[in-house]
Amino acid sequence: MIKHFTSLLIVAAMAGTVSAQKIKIQEGNLKDLKGQTQLNVVYDYSNMRVGKFAKEEEYISKKTAEYNAKEPGRGDDWAKKWEGDRKNRFEPSFEELFNKKSSAKIGNFADAKYTVKVHTIFTEPGFNVYVTRKNASINLEITVYETANPDKPICKITGIGFPGRTFGGYDYDTGLRISEAYAKAGKDLSGFFAKNMK
């Protein structure tokens, strides 16, 4: 009985791993993007959950206090880096992998006809403490709209469970793990866009 139950748990875990990462169109379609060579991209981190915290602010407050308790000022430096990693690491990683094989390049193209809004709704920072680890991951809501009409989206997409870790597992830095999740998201969404723009 116990052996059977253990087998079921293993199968369930494997199924969860396989189905954990999903990209799905929730509304509209991407057909209007056919023939476009440039897409403007904007990022949104509002109302983002982090790990077990319902609000990012709670996570930042806790981590800042913990690091400052160990070494004065370390937590404040960490909080600045947490914020700065978005522009310095996450967004460039996302765009680089999206653009690698995409005919429609995304970037700061304010004059582009269409804009892609990347809203991060959940971040799992993960951890790596040598003997044990947990991968980072992110969940995204993607909204595509005519740049001139942001209130009228042509397509809404959800992307769940983009994993982040480095080859070899030397990702002791939280920002590095999360940037890999954005790279994975960029790569997978590039293929998804290409397939659904036809």
Buried (B, 14 or more C-beta within 10 A) or exposed (E): EEEEEEEEEEEEEEEEEEEEBEBEBEEBEBEBBEEBEBBBBBBBBEEBBBBEBEEBEBBBBBBBEEBBEEEEEBBEEBBEBBEEBBEEBBBBBBBEBBBEEBBBBBBEBEEBBBBBBBBBBBBBBBBBEEEEBBBBBBBBBBBBBBBEEEEEBBBBBBBBBBBBBBEEEEBEBBBBBBBBBBBBBBBBBBEBBBEBBE
